C-alpha cells in the first residue's frame, strides 16, 4: 500500500506559497482594510491640506493609525455583515 501523493504547493501571482483556505478569514479583512483606509485617509488628508508638502506625511500617519483600528474592526464586523447579507439575499 502506497501513501497518497502530497498536494503540490500552489503559488500566488507574486511567487509566494499560497496560504490554506482557513486563512481567508484573516486575509480578506487585511486587504479590505488596507485599501479602504488608504483611500479614505487620502481623501480626508487631501481635503484638509491639499497637495502641499504636508500631504504625504499627514496621509501616511493617518493611514497607519486608521488601519490599526480598521483591521481588528473588520475581523469582528465582517462575519456579522455576512450574516446580515444572508438574511436579505437568497442563496442559489
N, C-alpha and C positions, 0 to 999 in steps of 0.2 A: 504494500500500500504506500503510495507516494503522498507527500504533503501537497496541499493546494498551492498553486503559484501565487506569490505575493502580488498585490496590485501594483502596477507601475506608478511611480510618483508623477503627478502632473505638474506642469509649470505654469506660473502666471505669465501674463504678457511681458512682465519685467524680468522674467527668468527665475523668480523665487519659487520654491516648492509651495504648492497650494496648501492652505490650512484645511483641516477636516471641516465638514459641513456644520458641525456643532458650534464652530466659532462664528458663524454668520450672525448670531445674535449680538456679538460684540463688534464685528467688522462693519456691518451696515450702519449702526449708530455713529461709529467713528467717522466714516466718510460723510454721512449726512451732517454731522456737527461741524466738521472741518469746512465744508463748502458753505453751509448756511451762515456760520459765524464770520467767515471771510467776506461774504457778500454784504451782510447786514452791517458789520463793523466798518467795512469800506465805505458804504453809502453814508453811514452816520458820520464818520470822520471827514469825508469829503464835504458833506453839507456843513459841518462845523467849522473847518478851517480852509476849505477849498484846496486847489492844487498849489500848496505852498511848501516850503521846506519842512514845516512841522507835520505835514500829512503822513509821510511814511512812518516815522517813529510813533506817532499817535495811533495810526491804524494798526501797526504790529502789536503795540501794547494793548489796545482794545481787543484785538483778535485773540491774543493769548489768554487774556483774562476772561473773555466771554466763552472761549472754548472750554476752560476749566469748569465752568458751570453747565455748559450745554451738553457735553458728553454724558456725565452722570444723569442729567435730567432725561436725556433720550433713552438711556438704559432702563429707566423706570417707566417713562411715559409710552414708549413705543409698543410694549405689549398691551397696554390699556387702549391705545389708539387702534391696534389691530382688532381687539375685541369689539370696540365701538363700531368699527367699519363692518365687521362681520354681522353686527346686529342690523345694519341697513342695506347690506349688499347680499344678493343671492349667491350661493355657491353653485358652480356649474359643473 
